[in-house]
Amino acid sequence: MINLYKPVGLASARALDRVRRLTGQRKSGYAGTLDPAAEGVLLVVLGRATKCVERLMDLPKTYLTTLRLDVTSDGFDSEGEIREVTVARPPSREEIEAALRAFVGTIEQVPPTRSAVKVGGQPAYKRARRGEALDLRPRPARIDRITLCHYAWPVLEIEVACGRGTYIRAIARDLGVALATGGCLTRLVRTAVGPYTAADAWTLERLGQSTDVRSAVVPLDRLA
């Protein structure tokens, strides 16, 4: 397995293609998709490690995200058309922290319509792009911790530790509803998957410059 740092603007599948060319290993995959607009830890599995994908996807994840509370968009991120939201009164730091505490634990979360969750056998985002009205059902999500790292209206930065299947964009949406504000991600970084951190991840550039790509590989018997 390679702990890869996926850059912004590159789809997870395209990042995998780049790793395949560098390693020469066709039997490969990744554990947990990152949207093109997101960056950070993407666990790329090679050879026999492809059988470990489900186990790796079950590892806890940590995200660092920046949000704006004065705007929103269809996808609750900066990829869609940004719309300003009229806010009667900017919330205080204490009000934001209280609202965030309500999301900690096992909660019911409605996936964003522009997500990869399957609806009738197709990803929701594909149907949403065709203009179809989607009625997505709530799904259980486990959020272990949310920390408010910085707040200066209308921007806040939070760190989220969570389990598999949690949508950070849905947290932005639901936080906006709770605070009577907007809610839109402007940056999303997956900083850790289990013990594998962004600080220890390999960039595609570093892999390409390495004289021995095997030095980036975590052996099968050492996988978390």
C-alpha positions in Angstrom: 0.0 0.0 0.0 1.1 3.6 -0.7 0.0 6.5 1.5 -0.6 9.0 -1.3 -1.2 12.7 -0.9 -3.9 13.4 -3.5 -3.8 17.0 -4.8 -6.7 19.3 -5.4 -8.1 19.1 -9.0 -7.3 15.4 -9.5 -10.0 12.7 -9.3 -9.1 9.7 -7.1 -9.3 7.4 -10.2 -6.8 9.6 -12.1 -4.4 9.6 -9.1 -4.6 5.8 -9.1 -3.8 5.8 -12.9 -0.7 7.8 -12.2 0.4 5.4 -9.4 -0.2 2.4 -11.7 2.1 3.9 -14.4 4.8 4.7 -11.8 4.7 1.2 -10.1 3.8 -0.9 -13.1 1.2 -2.7 -10.9 -2.1 -3.0 -12.7 -3.9 -4.9 -9.9 -4.6 -1.9 -7.7 -7.3 0.3 -6.1 -7.9 2.7 -3.3 -9.6 2.8 0.0 -12.1 5.7 0.2 -12.7 8.2 -2.6 -11.6 11.8 -2.3 -13.5 14.3 -4.4 -11.5 16.2 -7.0 -11.8 19.4 -4.9 -10.5 17.7 -1.8 -6.9 16.8 -1.0 -5.0 14.7 1.4 -4.5 11.0 2.3 -5.6 8.5 -0.3 -4.6 4.9 0.5 -3.6 3.2 -2.7 -3.5 -0.6 -2.5 -1.4 -2.8 -4.8 -1.5 -6.5 -5.7 -2.7 -8.7 -2.9 -3.4 -5.7 -0.7 -6.5 -5.0 -2.8 -8.2 -7.7 -0.6 -7.7 -5.3 2.3 -9.7 -2.4 0.9 -12.8 -2.9 3.1 -10.6 -3.2 6.3 -8.8 0.0 5.4 -12.0 1.9 4.6 -13.2 1.0 8.1 -10.3 2.9 9.7 -11.2 6.2 11.4 -10.6 9.4 9.4 -9.7 12.9 10.2 -10.5 16.0 8.1 -9.5 19.6 8.3 -12.0 21.9 6.5 -12.7 25.5 6.0 -16.2 26.8 5.7 -18.0 30.0 4.9 -21.3 30.8 6.6 -22.4 33.7 4.4 -22.8 31.6 1.2 -24.1 28.3 -0.1 -24.2 26.2 -3.3 -26.0 23.2 -4.6 -23.2 20.9 -3.6 -22.3 22.8 -0.4 -18.8 23.3 -1.7 -17.0 25.9 -3.9 -17.4 23.7 -7.1 -21.0 24.8 -7.7 -22.5 28.2 -8.3 -21.9 30.2 -5.1 -25.0 32.1 -3.7 -24.9 34.7 -1.0 -27.1 34.1 2.0 -28.6 36.9 4.1 -27.7 36.4 7.7 -29.6 38.4 10.3 -26.9 38.1 12.9 -23.5 36.4 12.7 -23.4 33.6 15.4 -21.0 33.7 18.2 -18.2 31.2 18.7 -20.1 29.7 21.7 -23.2 29.3 19.5 -21.1 27.5 16.8 -19.5 25.2 19.3 -22.9 24.3 20.8 -24.3 23.5 17.3 -21.2 21.4 16.4 -21.6 19.3 19.6 -25.0 18.2 18.4 -23.4 16.4 15.5 -21.0 14.3 17.7 -21.9 10.7 18.2 -23.9 8.3 15.9 -26.2 10.5 13.9 -28.6 10.3 11.0 -27.1 12.2 8.0 -28.7 12.8 4.6 -26.0 12.5 1.9 -25.5 15.5 -0.4 -27.3 15.1 -3.7 -23.9 15.7 -5.4 -22.3 12.6 -3.8 -21.3 9.2 -4.9 -24.0 7.4 -3.0 -26.0 5.0 -5.3 -29.6 5.8 -6.2 -31.3 3.3 -8.4 -27.8 1.8 -9.2 -26.4 5.2 -10.3 -24.3 7.7 -8.3 -26.5 10.5 -7.0 -24.3 13.2 -8.5 -24.8 11.9 -12.0 -28.6 12.0 -11.6 -28.4 15.4 -10.0 -26.4 16.7 -12.9 -29.3 15.6 -15.2 -31.6 17.7 -13.2 -33.4 14.8 -11.5 -35.1 15.5 -8.1 -33.6 13.2 -5.6 -35.0 12.1 -2.2 -32.1 10.7 -0.4 -32.7 8.8 2.8 -30.8 9.5 6.1 -27.9 7.2 6.8 -26.1 6.5 10.1 -22.8 8.3 10.4 -20.3 8.2 13.3 -18.7 11.4 14.3 -16.1 11.0 17.1 -15.0 14.6 17.5 -15.5 18.1 16.0 -13.1 20.8 17.1 -13.6 24.5 16.1 -10.0 25.5 15.3 -10.6 29.1 14.1 -13.5 31.5 13.6 -13.7 35.0 12.2 -17.0 35.7 10.5 -17.9 34.4 8.0 -15.0 31.9 7.9 -14.5 29.0 10.3 -12.1 26.1 10.3 -13.0 22.8 11.9 -11.4 19.4 12.4 -13.6 16.4 12.2 -12.7 12.9 13.4 -15.2 10.4 12.0 -16.1 7.0 10.7 -16.7 5.6 7.3 -19.5 7.1 5.2 -19.5 10.6 6.9 -20.1 13.5 4.5 -18.3 16.7 5.6 -20.3 18.7 3.1 -23.4 17.5 4.9 -22.0 18.8 8.2 -21.6 22.2 6.5 -25.2 22.1 5.2 -26.6 21.0 8.6 -24.6 23.5 10.5 -25.9 26.3 8.4 -29.5 25.1 9.0 -28.8 25.0 12.8 -27.3 28.5 12.8 -29.7 30.1 10.3 -26.7 30.9 8.1 -25.2 29.6 4.9 -22.8 26.7 4.8 -20.3 26.0 2.1 -16.9 24.2 2.1 -14.0 26.2 0.6 -11.3 23.7 1.5 -11.2 20.0 2.5 -8.1 18.1 3.6 -8.1 14.5 4.7 -5.3 14.6 7.2 -5.3 11.0 8.4 -6.8 7.6 7.8 -6.1 5.4 10.9 -2.3 5.7 11.5 -1.6 7.0 8.0 -1.2 10.8 8.1 -0.8 13.6 5.5 2.6 14.5 7.0 3.9 11.0 6.0 2.2 10.8 2.7 4.0 10.6 -0.7 3.1 13.1 -3.4 2.9 12.1 -7.0 5.9 14.3 -7.7 8.0 12.6 -5.1 7.0 9.2 -6.3 7.9 10.2 -9.8 11.4 11.4 -8.7 12.1 8.4 -6.5 14.8 6.0 -7.8 13.0 3.1 -6.0 9.2 3.4 -5.7 9.3 0.4 -3.4 10.5 2.7 -0.6 7.0 4.2 -0.5 5.3 0.9 -0.1 3.9 -0.3 3.2 4.3 -4.1 3.2 1.2 -6.3 3.4 2.1 -7.7 6.8 2.4 -4.1 8.3 -0.9 -2.8 7.2 -3.1 -1.4 10.0 
